[in-house]
């Protein structure tokens, strides 16, 4: 899907989703840093990576 084919509503939805994944990534990173349990730390690190991967996938629609 080219940028010119994205409607205003789709663009707003993309921005909302990208912002949400960015927030989730930041929070998960902070939770991972604060974790003392290695399994909990790993859980949050995986969540942070997943959120960043999702954000990057959505960003491709804006190119």
MOPAC internal coordinates of N, CA, C and O (Angstrom, degrees):
PM7 1SCF
backbone

  N    0.0000 0     0.00 0     0.00 0    0    0    0
  C    1.4535 1     0.00 0     0.00 0    1    0    0
  C    1.5263 1   108.13 1     0.00 0    2    1    0
  O    1.2310 1   120.33 1   -58.13 1    3    2    1
  N    1.2870 1   116.98 1   121.87 1    3    2    1
  C    1.4540 1   121.40 1   179.33 1    5    3    2
  C    1.5266 1   109.50 1   -80.74 1    6    5    3
  O    1.2310 1   121.27 1   -26.32 1    7    6    5
  N    1.3138 1   115.18 1   153.68 1    7    6    5
  C    1.4602 1   121.23 1  -178.99 1    9    7    6
  C    1.5274 1   111.03 1   -54.31 1   10    9    7
  O    1.2310 1   119.78 1   142.11 1   11   10    9
  N    1.3301 1   118.03 1   -37.89 1   11   10    9
  C    1.4645 1   121.32 1  -177.33 1   13   11   10
  C    1.5295 1   112.45 1   -67.24 1   14   13   11
  O    1.2310 1   120.23 1   162.16 1   15   14   13
  N    1.3278 1   117.16 1   -17.84 1   15   14   13
  C    1.4670 1   120.57 1  -179.35 1   17   15   14
  C    1.5253 1   113.00 1   -92.30 1   18   17   15
  O    1.2310 1   119.61 1   179.10 1   19   18   17
  N    1.3166 1   118.35 1    -0.90 1   19   18   17
  C    1.4589 1   121.64 1  -178.20 1   21   19   18
  C    1.5303 1   109.33 1   -87.63 1   22   21   19
  O    1.2310 1   120.90 1   -54.15 1   23   22   21
  N    1.3269 1   115.88 1   125.85 1   23   22   21
  C    1.4663 1   119.57 1   178.60 1   25   23   22
  C    1.5256 1   110.05 1   -74.14 1   26   25   23
  O    1.2310 1   121.23 1   -13.84 1   27   26   25
  N    1.3068 1   115.25 1   166.16 1   27   26   25
  C    1.4640 1   120.57 1   178.96 1   29   27   26
  C    1.5277 1   110.70 1   -59.64 1   30   29   27
  O    1.2310 1   120.28 1   139.10 1   31   30   29
  N    1.3291 1   117.06 1   -40.90 1   31   30   29
  C    1.4607 1   121.46 1   178.71 1   33   31   30
  C    1.5258 1   110.92 1   -64.85 1   34   33   31
  O    1.2310 1   120.41 1   136.27 1   35   34   33
  N    1.3366 1   116.82 1   -43.73 1   35   34   33
  C    1.4622 1   120.35 1   177.29 1   37   35   34
  C    1.5287 1   110.85 1   -61.05 1   38   37   35
  O    1.2310 1   120.49 1   138.73 1   39   38   37
  N    1.3150 1   116.68 1   -41.27 1   39   38   37
  C    1.4629 1   121.43 1   179.31 1   41   39   38
  C    1.5287 1   110.68 1   -63.32 1   42   41   39
  O    1.2310 1   120.45 1   136.52 1   43   42   41
  N    1.3134 1   116.75 1   -43.48 1   43   42   41
  C    1.4676 1   120.59 1   177.35 1   45   43   42
  C    1.5268 1   110.95 1   -62.48 1   46   45   43
  O    1.2310 1   120.53 1   137.82 1   47   46   45
  N    1.3300 1   116.60 1   -42.18 1   47   46   45
  C    1.4622 1   120.49 1   178.19 1   49   47   46
  C    1.5171 1   111.59 1   -64.28 1   50   49   47
  O    1.2310 1   120.31 1   138.36 1   51   50   49
  N    1.3229 1   117.02 1   -41.64 1   51   50   49
  C    1.4623 1   121.00 1   177.36 1   53   51   50
  C    1.5264 1   110.90 1   -61.01 1   54   53   51
  O    1.2310 1   120.63 1   133.87 1   55   54   53
  N    1.3171 1   116.40 1   -46.13 1   55   54   53
  C    1.4720 1   120.37 1   179.64 1   57   55   54
  C    1.5233 1   110.46 1   -60.66 1   58   57   55
  O    1.2310 1   120.75 1   139.29 1   59   58   57
  N    1.3152 1   116.17 1   -40.71 1   59   58   57
  C    1.4657 1   120.64 1   179.04 1   61   59   58
  C    1.5253 1   110.83 1   -64.01 1   62   61   59
  O    1.2310 1   120.08 1   133.78 1   63   62   61
  N    1.3207 1   117.45 1   -46.22 1   63   62   61
  C    1.4630 1   121.64 1   179.94 1   65   63   62
  C    1.5272 1   111.46 1   -65.29 1   66   65   63
  O    1.2310 1   120.58 1   135.80 1   67   66   65
  N    1.3275 1   116.50 1   -44.20 1   67   66   65
  C    1.4638 1   120.61 1   179.84 1   69   67   66
  C    1.5225 1   109.97 1   -61.91 1   70   69   67
  O    1.2310 1   120.31 1   136.24 1   71   70   69
  N    1.3187 1   117.01 1   -43.76 1   71   70   69
  C    1.4629 1   120.83 1   177.91 1   73   71   70
  C    1.5215 1   112.12 1   -62.15 1   74   73   71
  O    1.2310 1   120.86 1   140.77 1   75   74   73
  N    1.3348 1   115.96 1   -39.23 1   75   74   73
  C    1.4565 1   120.35 1   178.62 1   77   75   74
  C    1.5179 1   112.00 1   -65.00 1   78   77   75
  O    1.2310 1   120.75 1   136.87 1   79   78   77
  N    1.3332 1   116.18 1   -43.13 1   79   78   77
  C    1.4671 1   119.22 1   178.42 1   81   79   78
  C    1.5206 1   110.97 1   -66.89 1   82   81   79
  O    1.2310 1   120.39 1   144.25 1   83   82   81
  N    1.3331 1   116.87 1   -35.75 1   83   82   81
  C    1.4651 1   120.06 1   177.97 1   85   83   82
  C    1.5260 1   110.34 1   -64.19 1   86   85   83
  O    1.2310 1   120.41 1   135.37 1   87   86   85
  N    1.3189 1   116.81 1   -44.63 1   87   86   85
  C    1.4650 1   121.44 1   177.63 1   89   87   86
  C    1.5246 1   111.03 1   -61.86 1   90   89   87
  O    1.2310 1   120.78 1   134.92 1   91   90   89
  N    1.3224 1   116.11 1   -45.08 1   91   90   89
  C    1.4650 1   121.01 1   179.44 1   93   91   90
  C    1.5203 1   110.38 1   -60.80 1   94   93   91
  O    1.2310 1   120.49 1   136.01 1   95   94   93
  N    1.3296 1   116.67 1   -43.99 1   95   94   93
  C    1.4712 1   121.25 1   178.57 1   97   95   94
  C    1.5304 1   110.73 1   -57.42 1   98   97   95
  O    1.2310 1   120.62 1   131.23 1   99   98   97
  N    1.3176 1   116.41 1   -48.77 1   99   98   97
  C    1.4676 1   120.79 1  -178.67 1  101   99   98
  C    1.5267 1   111.41 1   -62.77 1  102  101   99
  O    1.2310 1   120.32 1   135.73 1  103  102  101
  N    1.3190 1   117.00 1   -44.27 1  103  102  101
  C    1.4627 1   120.47 1  -179.46 1  105  103  102
  C    1.5225 1   111.26 1   -65.01 1  106  105  103
  O    1.2310 1   120.62 1   135.24 1  107  106  105
  N    1.3286 1   116.42 1   -44.76 1  107  106  105
  C    1.4662 1   120.03 1  -179.97 1  109  107  106
  C    1.5264 1   110.97 1   -62.30 1  110  109  107
  O    1.2310 1   120.08 1   141.68 1  111  110  109
  N    1.3259 1   117.45 1   -38.32 1  111  110  109
  C    1.4664 1   120.65 1   177.25 1  113  111  110
  C    1.5269 1   110.48 1   -62.72 1  114  113  111
  O    1.2310 1   120.39 1   136.87 1  115  114  113
  N    1.3156 1   116.85 1   -43.13 1  115  114  113
  C    1.4609 1   120.60 1   179.94 1  117  115  114
  C    1.5266 1   110.93 1   -65.94 1  118  117  115
  O    1.2310 1   120.36 1   138.83 1  119  118  117
  N    1.3275 1   116.91 1   -41.17 1  119  118  117
  C    1.4623 1   120.45 1   177.68 1  121  119  118
  C    1.5219 1   110.16 1   -62.97 1  122  121  119
  O    1.2310 1   120.30 1   139.61 1  123  122  121
  N    1.3285 1   117.03 1   -40.39 1  123  122  121
  C    1.4656 1   121.11 1   179.18 1  125  123  122
  C    1.5290 1   110.35 1   -63.11 1  126  125  123
  O    1.2310 1   120.72 1   136.77 1  127  126  125
  N    1.3333 1   116.22 1   -43.23 1  127  126  125
  C    1.4707 1   120.21 1   179.31 1  129  127  126
  C    1.5202 1   111.53 1   -62.45 1  130  129  127
  O    1.2310 1   120.63 1   144.97 1  131  130  129
  N    1.3277 1   116.39 1   -35.03 1  131  130  129
  C    1.4667 1   120.94 1  -176.45 1  133  131  130
  C    1.5318 1   112.46 1   -83.49 1  134  133  131
  O    1.2310 1   120.24 1   167.50 1  135  134  133
  N    1.3266 1   117.14 1   -12.50 1  135  134  133
  C    1.4639 1   120.69 1  -176.06 1  137  135  134
  C    1.5274 1   111.43 1   -76.96 1  138  137  135
  O    1.2310 1   121.63 1   -43.03 1  139  138  137
  N    1.3169 1   114.48 1   136.97 1  139  138  137
  C    1.4555 1   119.64 1   175.54 1  141  139  138
  C    1.5218 1   111.29 1  -101.87 1  142  141  139
  O    1.2310 1   120.56 1   157.23 1  143  142  141
  N    1.3131 1   116.54 1   -22.77 1  143  142  141
  C    1.4667 1   121.74 1   177.53 1  145  143  142
  C    1.5342 1   108.76 1   -82.53 1  146  145  143
  O    1.2310 1   120.28 1   -52.19 1  147  146  145
  N    1.3332 1   117.07 1   127.81 1  147  146  145
  C    1.4610 1   120.19 1  -174.89 1  149  147  146
  C    1.5283 1   112.63 1   -64.57 1  150  149  147
  O    1.2310 1   119.90 1   144.94 1  151  150  149
  N    1.3262 1   117.79 1   -35.06 1  151  150  149
  C    1.4639 1   119.54 1   179.37 1  153  151  150
  C    1.5241 1   111.29 1   -70.23 1  154  153  151
  O    1.2310 1   120.50 1   140.64 1  155  154  153
  N    1.3177 1   116.65 1   -39.36 1  155  154  153
  C    1.4683 1   120.54 1   177.62 1  157  155  154
  C    1.5245 1   109.18 1   -66.34 1  158  157  155
  O    1.2310 1   120.55 1   136.82 1  159  158  157
  N    1.3421 1   116.56 1   -43.18 1  159  158  157
  C    1.4604 1   121.47 1   178.42 1  161  159  158
  C    1.5279 1   110.31 1   -58.50 1  162  161  159
  O    1.2310 1   120.38 1   134.53 1  163  162  161
  N    1.3299 1   116.88 1   -45.47 1  163  162  161
  C    1.4604 1   121.79 1  -179.92 1  165  163  162
  C    1.5285 1   111.03 1   -63.81 1  166  165  163
  O    1.2310 1   120.57 1   139.67 1  167  166  165
  N    1.3215 1   116.51 1   -40.33 1  167  166  165
  C    1.4618 1   121.08 1   177.83 1  169  167  166
  C    1.5272 1   110.86 1   -57.55 1  170  169  167
  O    1.2310 1   120.40 1   131.56 1  171  170  169
  N    1.3398 1   116.83 1   -48.44 1  171  170  169
  C    1.4591 1   120.62 1  -179.19 1  173  171  170
  C    1.5226 1   112.03 1   -69.65 1  174  173  171
  O    1.2310 1   119.83 1   145.47 1  175  174  173
  N    1.3212 1   117.92 1   -34.53 1  175  174  173
  C    1.4615 1   120.74 1   177.06 1  177  175  174
  C    1.5327 1   110.58 1   -64.31 1  178  177  175
  O    1.2310 1   120.70 1   138.30 1  179  178  177
  N    1.3252 1   116.26 1   -41.70 1  179  178  177
  C    1.4732 1   119.95 1   177.34 1  181  179  178
  C    1.5236 1   110.68 1   -64.71 1  182  181  179
  O    1.2310 1   120.78 1   139.46 1  183  182  181
  N    1.3348 1   116.11 1   -40.54 1  183  182  181
  C    1.4648 1   120.21 1   177.49 1  185  183  182
  C    1.5159 1   112.18 1   -62.53 1  186  185  183
  O    1.2310 1   120.54 1   138.99 1  187  186  185
  N    1.3356 1   116.56 1   -41.01 1  187  186  185
  C    1.4629 1   121.22 1   178.67 1  189  187  186
  C    1.5249 1   110.43 1   -63.88 1  190  189  187
  O    1.2310 1   120.53 1   136.85 1  191  190  189
  N    1.3272 1   116.60 1   -43.15 1  191  190  189
  C    1.4700 1   120.47 1   179.21 1  193  191  190
  C    1.5270 1   110.87 1   -64.31 1  194  193  191
  O    1.2310 1   120.40 1   137.29 1  195  194  193
  N    1.3117 1   116.85 1   -42.71 1  195  194  193
  C    1.4581 1   121.01 1   179.26 1  197  195  194
  C    1.5274 1   111.28 1   -61.58 1  198  197  195
  O    1.2310 1   120.56 1   136.43 1  199  198  197
  N    1.3234 1   116.53 1   -43.57 1  199  198  197
  C    1.4672 1   120.55 1   179.12 1  201  199  198
  C    1.5268 1   110.55 1   -62.79 1  202  201  199
  O    1.2310 1   120.15 1   138.44 1  203  202  201
  N    1.3376 1   117.32 1   -41.56 1  203  202  201
  C    1.4699 1   120.60 1   179.24 1  205  203  202
  C    1.5252 1   110.61 1   -66.63 1  206  205  203
  O    1.2310 1   120.16 1   138.71 1  207  206  205
  N    1.3320 1   117.31 1   -41.29 1  207  206  205
  C    1.4632 1   120.80 1   177.57 1  209  207  206
  C    1.5262 1   111.03 1   -60.34 1  210  209  207
  O    1.2310 1   120.65 1   136.27 1  211  210  209
  N    1.3303 1   116.35 1   -43.73 1  211  210  209
  C    1.4672 1   120.78 1   179.01 1  213  211  210
  C    1.5243 1   111.14 1   -64.20 1  214  213  211
  O    1.2310 1   120.72 1   137.97 1  215  214  213
  N    1.3203 1   116.22 1   -42.03 1  215  214  213
  C    1.4700 1   120.63 1   178.48 1  217  215  214
  C    1.5310 1   110.04 1   -60.65 1  218  217  215
  O    1.2310 1   120.38 1   134.41 1  219  218  217
  N    1.3248 1   116.88 1   -45.59 1  219  218  217
  C    1.4612 1   120.56 1  -178.90 1  221  219  218
  C    1.5277 1   111.82 1   -64.51 1  222  221  219
  O    1.2310 1   120.53 1   142.83 1  223  222  221
  N    1.3293 1   116.59 1   -37.17 1  223  222  221
  C    1.4728 1   120.11 1   176.87 1  225  223  222
  C    1.5293 1   110.63 1   -62.58 1  226  225  223
  O    1.2310 1   120.53 1   136.49 1  227  226  225
  N    1.3278 1   116.59 1   -43.51 1  227  226  225
  C    1.4629 1   120.24 1  -179.97 1  229  227  226
  C    1.5341 1   111.77 1   -68.33 1  230  229  227
  O    1.2310 1   120.68 1   146.44 1  231  230  229
  N    1.3264 1   116.30 1   -33.56 1  231  230  229
  C    1.4768 1   120.27 1   179.97 1  233  231  230
  C    1.5218 1   111.29 1   -62.38 1  234  233  231
  O    1.2310 1   119.90 1   153.93 1  235  234  233
  N    1.3259 1   117.80 1   -26.07 1  235  234  233
  C    1.4646 1   121.28 1  -179.93 1  237  235  234
  C    1.5327 1   111.30 1   -61.77 1  238  237  235
  O    1.2310 1   120.48 1   152.37 1  239  238  237
  N    1.3335 1   116.69 1   -27.63 1  239  238  237
  C    1.4582 1   119.70 1   179.16 1  241  239  238
  C    1.5287 1   111.99 1   -71.07 1  242  241  239
  O    1.2310 1   120.21 1   164.79 1  243  242  241
  N    1.3143 1   117.21 1   -15.21 1  243  242  241
  C    1.4563 1   121.33 1  -177.76 1  245  243  242
  C    1.5254 1   112.58 1   -95.62 1  246  245  243
  O    1.2310 1   120.34 1   179.95 1  247  246  245
  N    1.3122 1   116.95 1    -0.05 1  247  246  245
  C    1.4734 1   119.99 1  -178.57 1  249  247  246
  C    1.4990 1   111.90 1   -88.64 1  250  249  247
  O    1.2310 1   120.10 1   180.00 1  251  250  249

